[in-house]
Amino acid sequence: FLSGSFPVGFEWSISSESFKVEGGWAKDGKGETIWDRFSHEGHVSGNQTADLACDSYYKVDYDVYLLRGMKTPNYQFSISWARIFPTGRKESLLKKGVAYYDKMIDTLLQSGIEPTVTLYHWDLPQALQDLGGWESDTIVEAFKEFSDFCFSHYGDRVKTWITFGSPWAVSNLGYGTGEHPPRVKDPIITSYKVTHNIIKSHAEAWHIYNDNYRNLQGGKVGIALNSDWAEPNDPLNNKDVAAAERYLNFMLGWFAHPIFVDGDYPAVLKEQIEFKKTVCAKEVARLPVFTEAEKQRIKGTADFFGLNHHTSRLVSESLNSCDAGPNNVGDFQTHIDATWPTTASNQIQSVPWGLRRLLNYISSEYTSITKVPIYITGNGMPTEYDGDVFNDTDRVEYLKTYINEAMKAVQLDAIGVQRFTVQSLMDGFEGPQGYSQRFGLHYVYFEGADRPRTPKASAYYYSKLIERNGFAETAAKAKMQMYGDKIEITRLPSLLPSEVPSKSKVVWEKFTPQTKFERQLYHYGTFPEGFYWGVSSSAYQVEGGWNADGKGPSVWDTFSQKPGNIPNNDNGDVACDSYNKIDEDLHMLRALKVKTYRFSLSWSRIFPSGYASSPNQKGVDYYNRLIDGLIANNIAPMVTLYHWDLPQALQDINGWDNPEMINIFNEYCDFCYATFGDRVKFWITFNEPQTIAWSGYGLGQIPPNVNQPGDAPYRVAHNLLKAHAQAYHTYDQKYRASQGGLVSISLNAEWAEPLDVKAPREVMAADRALQFQLGWFAHPIFKNGDYPDAMKWQVSNKSELQGLTESRLPSFTDQDKAFIQGTADVFCISTYTTKVVSHVTSRLDIVSYETDQDVKKDEAEGHLNTAVNEQKAVAWGIRRLLNWLKEEYGDPEIYVTENGVATGLDITVDDTERIFFLNTYVDEALK
């Protein structure tokens, strides 16, 4: 095994073929192909067809998503001739078919992936087969026509063209043995005639490009030839050596010699056929003859040598047969070493060393003459349909060893290999074997109408090879960071306290009179340049590994592991297993093209007991790997320090109801800044502190399940605000100068729409609802260091009427206020829904944060329900909320840190409800 990397500039690619993946066999006017006819006549295992296949005709975005996840810089796919010219001739041009490949090419380029296009990979229009197919001389003109159209229409964007993919399979299996369509069984005449026409067609296509397009488009045209390596059964036996040479000439030289050497078939091939004709006294093979003009036109018609290679054969001499077929005519016999690892195909064994020998042979015989590079245009192996379909360790080992042999050829033998292509992107229709053999890096669930794809272990392995450009252990360097090296931060100014109701009521006055039509009017446009798109998660929801590698229990572990607390007794012990699946998560993030990933740290994974005295290095290592992986993929980490999962050891001292937590949290934050801050430039101290205080300590709905609605939420919020401010100042004083990052807090709010905007009491109620939920934390931080007056008055009045000597809402000292005010560099908001708010006079005997507000919240009528109760999809509310934030808090820079929708268990991949939700909410943000 050779360690190290390929040379800088080495190209990596992944392939697919049209008839194997596209489906849509008769959609939008597409013509029938010989594979459609073949499968419809029942010649495929299990009577399977390619009618739907992977449904790639309707899944361009999905397939390119997979490719982005793989980090592949190149994608090799073939065009279905019958989708563009249903009859095979230009008069039948089909615009929808042309548009499909336009979309494919444009989507690839938009994702930074170069397309490599194969013009013909086995799927001839049936209309042309009815006229004789590749046996007919007229096919050359038809292929010229098709090639010319593709060059002219797509060539401004496609810079690498392959005329034919594995043409030996067409000639030998399609017209010799009849195993493939069009099922012609004539190995004596027709298979040789077919090769003759394919070679001439290739040459004509190359000349069309060379004469008409090369200067303008600057691309390359080559051919992808398939070949095994032929190893003499006895390397010391000259007869076996000669037999192996004949094998290679009957398979590879048949096509390569005319194109790469002298325009004619190899002498070994011609002499052997003549020899057999003499010995057998009959014609066992009829090799057509090129004219001198044809030889000159064919010679040198390739800008690269494409090689499809999967296995090797031991070859020995075998005389005395006068039957037709390459083995008999060539006087050779093939063998398989019983020690070679097998695959799902009895035709493919894993013999990696054969690739290096074949590359040396190609260099010596062909490319040393024309001085063109070698592209490995297809390499891969099939696995069984069933079994462990995701953990395809056999394929991982196959790719590892074959790619390493290619690297030996480059680094040790100085062979000009410039590209490696893995076959294939996903499982597909594999000809006569149907779907029983799987070549894909992605598993396709063919029983599902949506044809969902799932990355296999080999997909993650290959993406690592691409990232490292081979086998070196050094990870890719970061190419970008979200905010550059340093960020200049000016402390937010102190603002006057909000009035009652706030002057921000202008938002209601502006928007509430809108008609339903005006509210729902779609706005077309784009966000400003530099706008950031991201996705989020939180530790306890995805990581799993609840006690792995020394992690301590969190309050969510304690809560969810108690039977009866969670429906179905679900828990987060494993969850999405992200603790063990960093590569898989990075794969999805790359595929989504996001610029930021917001995730939270599990406090008890870093400090199992919650205290700085108990660091857990393996937990730290996990987050280091995740952060490094994000930056290597140009994704900026946005890190939440606390997302609800308090170490249970700290809850045992009363959690956030204990003022000691302020300093304990600060020590934790200090450690995280020091450990991760050289790479993390966006910190969020707390996620939705209102939820922590109210749902955790008031309602008791989430851990720590404290049910003290009248006073505990206020005490907890008081401590959270102080803890946030302390963490902010620690960063500001110790780390900002050297690290240059941002620190904020992610607040949550639902938009509050007055029941009647013309009634002052209802407007005041809506204002109170916002101040109690959002202003509770935002007002101290973004305004004057203190709670909003609307909240202070309400709680104070209620407390007095309830016979208390002081307000249940704690008060800040002037020193506290100065310490808290301005402790956020940007405004982060999580929002999901809208409520219609009206005034009520709540009962005094129910002492609660909720009754303190004197408001009633109802669902907005006429809007879609979601899987979460009381979270209707009310898109127009987010626009109003964002306007309110601008008016209320001095036009801060806003980050929407959470928005989305929950769907039920019945919704899997076809989540049209989520698409509609995101479409409408994002559009309201755009407005």
C-alpha positions, -999 to 999 in steps of 0.1 A, spaced: 0 0 0 13 34 -10 6 64 13 4 99 1 -16 119 -24 -21 123 -61 -5 153 -78 -21 187 -74 -48 191 -101 -57 154 -102 -94 151 -110 -120 131 -92 -153 121 -107 -184 100 -102 -205 85 -130 -240 74 -140 -256 63 -173 -289 76 -186 -309 44 -191 -298 31 -157 -310 60 -136 -333 84 -155 -366 66 -158 -392 87 -175 -389 62 -204 -418 77 -224 -422 111 -206 -426 143 -226 -422 126 -259 -391 107 -254 -385 79 -279 -382 42 -272 -347 29 -268 -334 -6 -274 -332 -11 -236 -369 -1 -233 -378 -27 -259 -354 -53 -243 -369 -50 -208 -405 -47 -220 -401 -80 -239 -392 -97 -206 -354 -102 -211 -344 -88 -177 -342 -106 -144 -375 -106 -126 -392 -89 -156 -378 -56 -143 -377 -25 -165 -360 9 -165 -393 27 -169 -388 45 -136 -354 34 -125 -341 60 -100 -365 87 -114 -336 110 -121 -355 126 -149 -375 143 -121 -347 145 -95 -320 167 -109 -318 188 -77 -317 156 -56 -289 140 -76 -268 172 -75 -274 174 -38 -258 140 -35 -229 151 -56 -223 182 -35 -223 160 -4 -196 139 -20 -175 170 -27 -169 157 -62 -156 183 -86 -168 164 -117 -199 143 -127 -199 120 -157 -233 112 -171 -246 102 -205 -273 117 -227 -302 96 -239 -302 101 -276 -339 92 -278 -347 119 -252 -334 146 -275 -341 130 -309 -369 105 -303 -364 89 -338 -327 93 -337 -327 121 -363 -326 159 -358 -360 164 -374 -376 149 -343 -358 174 -319 -376 173 -285 -372 206 -266 -383 191 -232 -356 165 -235 -330 192 -243 -342 212 -214 -337 183 -190 -300 182 -198 -298 219 -197 -310 218 -162 -286 191 -152 -256 209 -166 -266 243 -152 -274 229 -118 -240 211 -117 -221 243 -127 -240 263 -101 -228 238 -75 -192 241 -87 -193 206 -104 -179 202 -139 -200 180 -162 -184 153 -183 -209 141 -209 -210 107 -226 -229 110 -260 -236 73 -262 -238 47 -235 -257 17 -251 -292 32 -253 -298 35 -291 -332 49 -302 -353 19 -312 -362 38 -344 -326 36 -355 -323 0 -346 -353 -7 -368 -331 7 -397 -302 -16 -388 -287 1 -358 -249 1 -355 -248 -26 -383 -260 0 -408 -236 24 -425 -263 52 -421 -257 52 -384 -225 72 -389 -244 101 -403 -271 99 -376 -244 100 -349 -227 129 -365 -260 148 -365 -266 140 -328 -231 149 -318 -232 181 -337 -264 192 -319 -250 183 -285 -217 202 -291 -235 232 -304 -262 234 -277 -243 223 -246 -207 229 -255 -205 264 -240 -208 247 -206 -195 211 -212 -158 209 -216 -152 172 -216 -170 149 -240 -169 111 -243 -182 98 -276 -188 62 -265 -189 44 -232 -176 8 -232 -183 2 -269 -169 -33 -267 -200 -42 -247 -222 -29 -276 -203 -49 -302 -197 -81 -283 -228 -83 -260 -253 -65 -282 -244 -80 -316 -222 -109 -308 -236 -130 -280 -270 -112 -279 -270 -109 -241 -277 -72 -245 -301 -54 -268 -306 -55 -297 -301 -93 -291 -283 -100 -323 -262 -132 -322 -237 -129 -349 -201 -130 -336 -187 -137 -370 -198 -107 -391 -221 -83 -373 -201 -76 -341 -171 -66 -362 -192 -45 -385 -207 -27 -355 -172 -19 -341 -162 -6 -376 -192 18 -376 -186 29 -340 -150 38 -347 -160 58 -378 -188 75 -358 -164 84 -331 -139 98 -355 -165 119 -373 -178 133 -340 -142 142 -330 -137 160 -363 -169 179 -360 -158 192 -326 -123 198 -338 -133 217 -369 -163 237 -356 -162 240 -319 -128 235 -303 -115 271 -309 -146 286 -295 -154 262 -267 -120 249 -257 -131 215 -247 -118 179 -251 -133 149 -269 -123 113 -261 -136 78 -259 -141 55 -228 -129 19 -237 -136 -9 -213 -109 -36 -207 -99 -62 -182 -62 -68 -176 -49 -100 -191 -23 -117 -169 -5 -147 -185 -16 -178 -166 21 -188 -166 42 -157 -170 72 -179 -179 53 -196 -207 57 -177 -239 25 -192 -253 5 -178 -224 22 -145 -227 12 -143 -264 -24 -155 -256 -27 -126 -230 -15 -102 -257 -42 -115 -281 -68 -111 -253 -60 -75 -249 -60 -68 -286 -94 -85 -291 -109 -64 -263 -90 -32 -261 -68 -29 -292 -98 -36 -314 -108 0 -306 -77 17 -292 -53 8 -320 -72 25 -348 -78 56 -327 -45 60 -308 -20 44 -331 -24 43 -369 -60 43 -379 -62 6 -384 -69 -26 -364 -39 -41 -346 -17 -65 -366 -22 -91 -339 -59 -90 -345 -58 -91 -382 -32 -118 -384 -50 -140 -359 -83 -138 -378 -65 -147 -411 -47 -175 -393 -79 -190 -380 -95 -187 -414 -67 -207 -429 -66 -233 -401 -103 -238 -399 -109 -236 -437 -139 -214 -430 -147 -179 -419 -149 -176 -381 -146 -138 -381 -149 -112 -408 -129 -80 -400 -139 -51 -422 -112 -30 -439 -106 7 -435 -96 26 -466 -64 47 -464 -85 78 -462 -105 64 -433 -73 54 -415 -61 90 -418 -94 103 -406 -95 79 -376 -59 82 -364 -54 105 -334 -91 113 -328 -90 115 -291 -78 141 -266 -77 116 -238 -78 79 -233 -108 69 -212 -106 36 -195 -134 16 -178 -119 -12 -158 -133 -35 -132 -114 -68 -131 -86 -90 -145 -83 -125 -160 -56 -151 -161 -51 -161 -198 -37 -192 -213 -33 -205 -248 -62 -227 -260 -60 -240 -296 -80 -262 -319 -114 -245 -317 -131 -233 -349 -161 -219 -333 -169 -182 -334 -164 -158 -306 -133 -138 -293 -119 -166 -271 -121 -192 -299 -109 -169 -327 -81 -156 -304 -70 -190 -293 -71 -181 -256 -88 -192 -225 -96 -172 -194 -93 -183 -158 -101 -168 -123 -78 -172 -93 -99 -188 -66 -82 -165 -40 -95 -133 -57 -123 -116 -37 -157 -120 -54 -185 -96 -60 -222 -99 -68 -212 -105 -104 -194 -137 -115 -178 -115 -141 -161 -92 -116 -135 -101 -91 -113 -77 -71 -78 -78 -87 -65 -43 -80 -29 -49 -91 -43 -56 -126 -52 -19 -130 -17 -7 -125 -4 -32 -151 -32 -22 -175 -23 15 -171 13 7 -179 3 -13 -209 -19 16 -222 8 41 -217 33 19 -236 10 9 -264 -11 39 -270 -7 72 -251 31 73 -255 23 77 -292 -4 104 -290 8 120 -258 -27 123 -244 -36 118 -207 -55 87 -193 -88 92 -176 -101 63 -156 -138 69 -166 -153 40 -147 -143 17 -118 -165 0 -93 -180 -32 -82 -216 -46 -76 -229 -58 -43 -259 -79 -37 -294 -65 -36 -300 -75 0 -277 -79 30 -260 -49 47 -267 -25 20 -253 6 37 -222 -7 53 -206 -18 20 -171 -25 34 -163 -47 3 -168 -17 -20 -147 5 4 -119 -20 2 -123 -24 -35 -121 13 -41 -92 18 -17 -71 -8 -34 -79 1 -70 -74 38 -64 -41 30 -46 -29 10 -76 -38 40 -98 -17 62 -75 12 38 -78 10 41 -116 11 79 -113 37 83 -85 60 52 -91 56 46 -128 51 82 -140 20 72 -160 -1 101 -171 -34 93 -153 -52 125 -146 -87 114 -135 -104 87 -115 -141 81 -119 -161 58 -96 -191 39 -110 -216 49 -99 -234 77 -81 -263 55 -71 -277 20 -75 -295 16 -109 -309 -6 -136 -280 -29 -145 -291 -43 -178 -301 -80 -179 -295 -82 -141 -321 -55 -135 -318 -42 -99 -303 -74 -85 -267 -60 -86 -259 -26 -71 -229 -4 -81 -240 27 -63 -223 48 -37 -258 56 -27 -285 30 -19 -317 35 -38 -349 22 -22 -366 10 -54 -397 -2 -35 -405 34 -26 -423 56 -52 -400 85 -43 -368 64 -49 -350 78 -19 -312 77 -19 -290 70 11 -253 73 12 -234 41 18 -201 38 37 -183 39 4 -198 74 -3 -182 88 28 -150 70 21 -147 83 -14 -155 118 -4 -126 116 21 -103 105 -7 -115 135 -28 -110 158 2 -74 146 8 -66 141 -29 -56 105 -21 -45 88 11 -26 116 30 -40 121 65 -38 159 63 -73 175 61 -81 202 36 -73 237 46 -102 261 52 -108 284 23 -131 308 40 -144 320 73 -178 336 77 -165 369 91 -130 372 80 -103 373 106 -117 399 130 -149 417 136 -150 453 148 -177 455 175 -192 487 189 -211 482 221 -248 488 216 -260 522 229 -284 524 258 -319 531 246 -349 547 265 -372 522 280 -402 511 260 -434 531 265 -467 514 273 -477 505 247 -445 508 229 -441 532 200 -435 500 179 -473 498 177 -468 516 144 -461 481 130 -497 470 137 -510 503 123 -490 497 91 -497 460 85 -530 450 102 -552 468 76 -538 446 49 -563 425 30 -558 387 29 -548 391 -8 -522 417 2 -509 395 30 -504 365 7 -491 383 -23 -458 366 -32 -427 387 -36 -402 377 -62 -366 387 -57 -333 378 -40 -317 386 -7 -288 411 -6 -253 398 -15 -237 384 17 -269 371 31 -263 339 51 -282 307 49 -278 280 75 -294 251 93 -295 242 129 -295 213 154 -291 209 192 -270 184 211 -296 165 230 -318 161 199 -292 146 176 -260 135 193 -270 104 211 -240 88 229 -257 98 261 -230 82 283 -203 75 257 -166 82 264 -172 97 299 -202 120 291 -222 129 322 -260 127 323 -280 157 315 -315 167 327 -329 154 294 -313 121 299 -328 118 334 -362 130 321 -364 109 289 -352 77 305 -380 76 330 -408 55 316 -440 74 308 -424 109 304 -421 107 266 -445 91 241 -435 56 232 -409 59 259 -386 74 234 -353 89 245 -322 106 232 -298 78 242 -289 72 205 -311 98 187 -295 105 153 -261 91 165 -244 123 154 -217 117 181 -205 88 158 -216 103 125 -197 135 119 -188 125 83 -225 118 76 -236 151 90 -209 170 71 -220 152 39 -256 166 43 -244 201 51 -221 202 20 -250 189 -1 -273 217 12 -247 243 3 -253 261 36 -228 288 47 -235 283 85 -243 255 108 -257 263 142 -253 235 167 -251 234 205 -224 220 228 -234 194 254 -222 209 286 -221 174 303 -201 160 274 -174 186 280 -177 189 318 -196 157 330 -202 171 364 -209 206 351 -177 220 367 -145 231 351 -127 207 374 -140 177 354 -130 182 317 -137 153 294 -111 153 266 -130 129 244 -160 152 244 -137 181 235 -122 160 207 -157 154 192 -164 191 189 -129 198 176 -135 173 148 -169 188 140 -156 223 140 -126 214 119 -148 195 95 -171 225 91 -143 249 84 -127 225 60 -159 225 41 -163 263 41 -192 262 66 -190 287 95 -199 271 129 -224 290 149 -222 276 184 -248 276 211 -233 272 245 -265 262 263 -295 246 246 -316 233 275 -295 202 285 -281 211 319 -257 186 335 -279 167 360 -252 173 387 -260 210 384 -297 205 385 -291 187 418 -281 220 433 -313 236 419 -301 244 385 -308 279 371 -328 288 403 -294 289 420 -274 322 416 -242 301 419 -249 290 383 -238 324 370 -202 318 378 -203 280 370 -217 289 336 -190 315 331 -163 290 337 -178 267 312 -181 295 286 -145 306 293 -132 271 286 -152 269 253 -139 303 241 -104 293 249 -107 258 233 -128 265 202 -127 303 198 -98 303 174 -122 288 149 -157 297 162 -166 333 154 -203 333 164 -213 323 199 -249 321 213 -250 319 251 -285 307 256 -311 293 233 -346 306 240 -342 315 277 -379 323 279 -386 286 272 -361 275 298 -377 298 325 -413 292 317 -416 257 303 -388 243 325 -395 261 358 -430 274 355 -451 248 336 -427 220 343 -433 206 307 -396 202 300 -367 193 322 -361 201 350 -399 198 352 -403 224 381 -439 235 384 -437 269 402 -454 292 377 -457 322 400 -422 330 409 -396 305 397 -396 316 361 -388 352 372 -359 341 394 -345 318 367 -347 345 340 -329 369 364 -301 344 368 -300 336 330 -297 373 322 -268 378 346 -251 346 334 -255 357 298 -240 391 306 -211 376 325 -203 352 296 -205 382 272 -180 403 293 -156 373 296 -154 371 258 -152 408 254 -124 412 279 -103 381 273 -109 369 238 -124 394 214 -92 412 206 -74 380 196 -104 360 182 -126 387 168 -159 369 171 -195 377 179 -215 369 210 -253 370 213 -283 352 228 -311 335 208 -345 348 219 -379 333 210 -411 350 201 -444 344 184 -459 374 167 -488 389 186 -516 402 164 -542 423 182 -577 410 180 -588 445 170 -561 469 160 -586 498 164 -592 491 201 -564 506 222 -569 479 249 -562 451 224 -531 468 210 -518 472 246 -525 435 252 -506 425 221 -478 448 232 -478 432 267 -476 397 252 -445 406 232 -429 424 262 -435 394 285 -422 369 260 -395 387 241 -389 420 260 -384 400 292 -348 393 279 -344 417 250 -353 449 268 -325 445 294 -300 435 268 -309 458 239 -324 488 257 -315 499 292 -305 469 313 -339 465 329 -372 448 324 -398 465 302 -421 488 322 -452 470 309 -439 438 326 -427 455 358 -461 473 363 -481 442 356 -462 419 380 -459 445 407 -496 454 406 -506 417 406 -482 409 435 -496 438 455 -532 427 449 -522 392 459 -510 406 493 -473 403 487 -449 429 501 -427 430 470 -430 422 433 -425 386 423 -403 400 395 -368 406 409 -352 440 404 -318 449 391 -294 472 408 -280 501 388 -247 482 386 -266 451 373 -283 472 346 -250 487 334 -235 452 333 -264 437 313 -272 465 289 -256 461 254 -244 425 259 -252 412 224 -235 420 192 -265 411 170 -301 402 176 -309 365 172 -345 354 170 -363 321 168 -399 322 156 -424 298 143 -460 311 146 -484 339 152 -511 343 179 -542 366 179 -541 384 212 -569 401 232 -572 416 267 -586 396 296 -587 403 333 -571 372 349 -580 357 382 -558 369 411 -560 335 429 -540 319 401 -505 331 406 -486 326 374 -464 343 348 -492 335 324 -520 352 343 -497 382 351 -500 392 315 -538 397 313 -539 384 278 -556 357 259 -538 340 229 -558 323 202 -548 306 170 -549 326 138 -579 313 119 -576 300 83 -541 287 86 -525 253 83 -520 231 113 -486 215 120 -476 185 140 -469 207 170 -500 219 188 -505 256 189 -479 262 161 -500 270 131 -482 281 99 -488 319 98 -461 332 75 -471 369 75 -463 371 112 -426 369 107 -425 400 86 -443 420 112 -421 406 140 -390 416 121 -404 451 116 -413 453 153 -377 443 163 -364 471 141 -387 497 156 -383 485 192 -346 478 195 -329 505 173 -326 486 140 -302 459 151 -286 434 127 -309 404 129 -302 367 126 -332 343 123 -316 315 142 -346 291 141 -376 287 119 -392 256 105 -421 232 108 -427 198 123 -445 172 103 -460 139 114 -446 104 112 -466 98 80 -445 124 61 -411 111 50 -392 124 20 -421 140 2 -425 169 27 -445 193 5 -459 209 37 -424 219 48 -416 232 13 -447 254 14 -439 266 50 -403 275 41 -414 291 8 -439 314 25 -419 322 56 -387 329 37 -406 351 13 -420 371 42 -385 376 55 -375 387 20 -403 413 20 
